[in-house]
Amino acid sequence: MKANRIFNFNPGPAALPLAVLEEIQENFLDFNGSGMSIIELSHRSKHFDDVINDAVARTKRLLNLDDNFQVLFLQGGASLQFAMVPMNLLADDRSADYVDTGTWSSKAIAEAKILGKSINVVASSADKNYSYIPRNIRFNEDAAYVHLTSNNTIKGTGWAQFPDTHAVPIVCDMSSDIMSRPIDARKFGLFYAGAQKNIGPAGVCLVVIRRDMLGLAPQSVPTMLRYDTHAAKNSLYNTPPSFAIYTLDLVLKWLEETVGGLEKMAALNRQKADLLYDFMDEGDFYRATAERNSRSLMNVTFRLPDEELEQQFVSQALDNGLGGLKGHRSVGGCRASLYNAVPVAAVKSLVDFMKTFERANG
Ligand SMILES: Cc1ncc(COP(=O)(O)O)c(C=O)c1O
């Protein structure tokens, strides 16, 4: 049956590669000769072991991680990591640096404070409505870690380069740009990403942790909230979100084998973002909200001359097969999320529609 699919610019859950969806569909009723679907299989079976081990191996290859890093697949989303990070990594006699670049960073800061942890917000872009990434930050040399949000899904900004924090490990929320480009893993003590934007469906959160940080959690941290619990059991301490991990594995296979790795993915992502930003910069009908040198390549946030036009834009775009363009409810405006699985053709089609809409309403 031919599905009537649209170009999907949703911020998350978001577009997945069509080839992945088709592979799931094709193998669904009988997974690898098991006579069962993947969601009916035991997570203690050889079938599932192969899936999770493949997902770990692909994560390590794609991100160029050596054996100093442990790959975990956890539940509770990125939001639970806001609490697990300070619970596990921030002893009561230490403090950590946080950079506030928008809604999700602010939530991470709030969770650390709820736990009564000592943190310093060393930089913030709140003064200009989070439209830029702070520069020339003075980090504390004795911080346990520096927490950053690599890409700000709602505000449309992102770190083009990670700052130099010297010997202090970076802990990073990479939910909305994980695997969109290569990273230098040596800078990081831990990074995490809800899968539902760039690498899979909702329900699983990828956590990559440097092994020496696994031993830092105080005894008082409950079993399920400890990284060492999950690390000791290859993320199988309790029943994992098996369907989400399976789908994530297929997305990583697509990234490796069809796209050809993260260098190639980054070039495509740059091409898509340039198409859209360059078009908007040519005129003054569409206005990108982020400062030029802080622009996100994943979430392009923009305004039209007034809110009524924005509403018409979003709804007429949908009529033309372009979905998910409404800005986050907290900021309004429009947003096109250009995650890995969004093809260049989708962005070309969006730009064509934007030209037509401007001609009719400009
Ligand atoms: C950067 C960032 N961090 C955290 C979250 C929250 O993720 P979750 O819904 O998986 O808890 C989101 C969700 O949009 C996000 O974009």
The ligand as a Gaussian input file, in Angstrom:
#p B3LYP/6-31G(d) Opt

LIG

0 1
 C       17.699000      19.970000      23.947000
 C       16.623000      19.176000      24.624000
 N       16.844000      18.679000      25.846000
 C       15.920000      17.959000      26.482000
 C       14.682000      17.718000      25.937000
 C       13.680000      16.909000      26.696000
 O       13.741000      15.633000      26.212000
 P       12.753000      14.468000      26.731000
 O       11.399000      14.838000      26.249000
 O       13.344000      13.257000      26.084000
 O       12.843000      14.422000      28.209000
 C       14.404000      18.203000      24.664000
 C       13.078000      17.937000      24.055000
 O       12.650000      18.549000      23.134000
 C       15.399000      18.957000      23.998000
 O       15.160000      19.467000      22.789000

